[in-house]
Amino acid sequence: MSPSTPGSNSSGSGSNSSGSGSSSSGSGSSSSGLGSSSSGLGSDASDSDAPAPGPASNPDPNSDPTPGPTPDSGPDPLPDLARIVIVEDHQMVRMVMGSYLEGQEDMDLVDEHASAEAALERLPGAEVDLVLLDLSLGEMSGLDLIDHLQSRLPDLPVLVLTGQTSPTYARKVVRAGARGYIVKEEMKHVPAGIRAVLRGETYLSPAVRDARDPT
């Protein structure tokens, strides 16, 4: 056998050793890869340690209360003594109207006017709770007076007392601004109409309320 054969094997062993070195180097690469993975895990750990956003906090409603709507307290109470002014061009009718008020403990007739012009001059400075008004007056009609009072004294209620029995006409008068409508034939309903109007209601006497428009 040639003496050079063991040397070749030794060289082969060296090659194998070198291969082992390559494997070791590969292991080093793997270690480096694990290092990268570790770094990646480190990133995940950083994200997991961040506090998760919680639900939006709502302010305590008791800490800064916002005033709500004022509950409806109902209709205004009636005055202890309702001050009434009559506007009617016929003296006899004024006397009859006044007689219905005299028997009412909660009503006081404080003034009378024979014309719309006189009423319009005196009412703005008077202490009055309601005007009892006839529509058929002189040059200025009752409807004209209602229109003026709507502009100058919008909070002063007007209860109309008239001979007109048409429901259509009654609605026209209410649309113009009157708070109530009583037919003169039913003058006995004047006290009830006054109280209803002062409670904030719209009052129609039975002859108008129960009537039907002609077809």
C-alpha positions in Angstrom: 0.0 0.0 0.0 1.3 3.5 -0.8 2.3 5.6 2.2 0.4 8.6 0.7 -3.1 7.0 1.3 -3.3 7.9 5.0 -2.3 11.5 4.2 -5.3 11.6 1.8 -7.6 10.4 4.6 -6.1 12.9 6.9 -6.9 15.6 4.3 -10.4 14.2 4.0 -10.7 14.4 7.8 -9.6 17.9 7.5 -12.3 18.5 4.9 -14.8 16.9 7.3 -13.5 19.1 10.0 -13.9 22.1 7.8 -17.4 20.8 7.0 -18.0 20.7 10.8 -16.8 24.2 10.9 -19.3 25.1 8.2 -22.0 23.4 10.3 -20.8 25.3 13.3 -21.1 28.4 11.2 -24.5 27.3 10.2 -25.4 26.9 13.8 -24.1 30.4 14.4 -26.5 31.6 11.7 -29.3 29.7 13.4 -28.3 31.4 16.6 -28.4 34.7 14.9 -31.8 33.8 13.5 -33.0 33.0 17.1 -31.6 36.4 18.1 -33.8 38.0 15.5 -36.7 36.0 16.7 -35.9 37.1 20.2 -35.8 40.6 19.0 -39.2 40.1 17.4 -40.6 38.7 20.6 -39.2 41.7 22.4 -41.3 43.9 20.1 -44.4 41.9 20.8 -43.7 42.1 24.5 -43.4 45.9 24.3 -46.8 46.0 22.5 -48.4 43.8 25.0 -47.2 45.9 27.9 -48.9 49.0 26.5 -52.2 49.8 28.4 -55.2 49.0 26.3 -57.5 52.1 25.8 -60.4 52.0 28.1 -64.0 53.1 27.4 -64.6 56.8 27.1 -65.3 58.2 30.5 -68.7 59.9 30.7 -69.0 63.0 33.0 -70.9 62.4 36.2 -74.3 63.8 35.5 -74.5 64.9 39.2 -71.3 66.9 39.0 -72.6 69.7 36.7 -76.4 69.4 36.4 -77.9 71.1 33.4 -81.3 72.7 34.2 -84.1 70.8 32.4 -87.4 72.2 31.2 -89.6 73.7 33.9 -92.5 71.3 34.4 -95.9 72.7 33.4 -97.5 74.1 36.5 -100.9 74.2 34.9 -103.1 77.2 34.2 -102.6 80.4 36.1 -104.8 80.8 39.2 -107.8 83.1 38.9 -107.4 86.5 40.5 -109.1 86.9 43.9 -111.2 89.7 42.3 -111.3 89.9 38.5 -111.4 93.6 37.3 -113.8 93.9 34.4 -114.3 96.7 31.9 -117.5 96.8 29.7 -117.4 98.3 26.2 -121.0 98.7 24.9 -122.7 101.6 23.2 -126.2 101.0 24.6 -126.6 102.1 28.2 -129.4 99.7 29.0 -127.3 96.7 27.8 -124.4 97.9 29.9 -126.7 98.0 32.9 -127.9 94.4 32.3 -124.3 93.2 31.7 -123.2 94.9 35.0 -126.1 93.2 36.9 -124.6 89.8 36.0 -121.3 90.8 37.5 -122.6 92.4 40.7 -123.7 89.1 42.1 -120.3 87.5 41.6 -118.0 87.8 44.7 -114.9 87.2 42.5 -115.7 90.0 39.9 -115.6 93.7 40.0 -116.9 96.1 37.4 -114.2 98.8 37.4 -115.2 100.9 34.3 -117.6 101.2 31.3 -117.1 102.7 27.9 -119.7 103.6 25.3 -117.2 103.6 22.4 -114.1 101.7 21.2 -112.3 105.0 20.9 -112.8 105.8 24.6 -111.8 102.3 25.6 -108.6 102.5 23.6 -107.7 105.8 25.2 -108.3 104.6 28.8 -107.4 100.9 28.8 -103.6 101.2 28.5 -103.2 102.9 31.8 -105.9 101.0 33.7 -105.6 97.9 35.9 -107.9 95.5 34.1 -108.1 91.7 34.0 -110.7 91.3 31.2 -112.7 93.4 28.7 -116.3 92.5 28.0 -116.8 93.8 24.5 -119.8 94.3 22.1 -118.9 94.2 18.4 -121.5 96.6 17.1 -120.2 100.0 18.2 -119.7 103.3 16.5 -117.2 104.4 13.9 -114.6 102.0 15.3 -116.0 98.5 15.6 -115.4 95.9 18.2 -113.2 94.0 15.8 -111.1 97.1 15.2 -110.7 97.5 19.0 -109.6 93.8 19.3 -107.0 94.4 16.6 -105.6 97.5 18.4 -105.5 95.7 21.7 -103.6 92.8 20.2 -100.9 95.3 19.3 -100.9 97.4 22.4 -102.1 95.1 25.2 -101.6 91.5 23.9 -102.0 90.0 27.4 -105.4 91.6 28.1 -108.1 89.0 27.3 -111.3 90.1 25.5 -114.6 88.3 25.9 -117.1 89.2 23.1 -120.8 89.7 23.8 -122.8 90.1 20.7 -126.1 89.3 19.0 -124.5 87.4 16.1 -125.2 83.7 16.4 -123.3 82.4 13.4 -120.6 79.8 14.3 -118.6 81.0 11.2 -118.6 84.6 12.5 -117.7 83.4 16.0 -114.6 81.6 14.7 -113.7 84.7 12.7 -113.8 86.8 15.9 -111.7 84.2 17.9 -109.1 84.1 15.1 -109.0 87.9 15.3 -107.9 87.6 18.9 -111.0 87.3 21.2 -110.7 84.7 23.9 -114.4 84.0 24.1 -117.7 84.6 22.4 -121.1 84.8 24.1 -124.5 85.4 22.4 -126.5 88.2 24.1 -129.5 85.8 24.3 -127.3 83.7 26.7 -126.0 86.5 28.8 -126.4 84.3 31.9 -123.2 82.5 30.8 -121.1 85.7 31.2 -119.7 84.8 34.6 -118.8 81.3 33.5 -117.2 82.7 30.3 -115.2 85.2 32.3 -113.8 82.5 34.6 -113.0 80.2 31.7 -111.1 82.9 29.8 -109.2 84.0 32.9 -108.1 80.3 33.2 -106.6 80.6 29.7 -109.4 78.7 27.9 -111.4 79.8 24.9 -115.1 80.0 25.7 -118.1 79.7 23.4 -121.6 80.0 24.6 -123.9 77.0 23.9 -125.8 78.7 21.0 -122.5 78.9 19.1 -120.7 75.9 20.4 -123.5 73.5 19.6 -124.7 75.1 16.4 -123.8 73.8 12.9 -122.8 76.0 10.0 -125.5 76.1 7.3 -124.8 73.8 4.4 
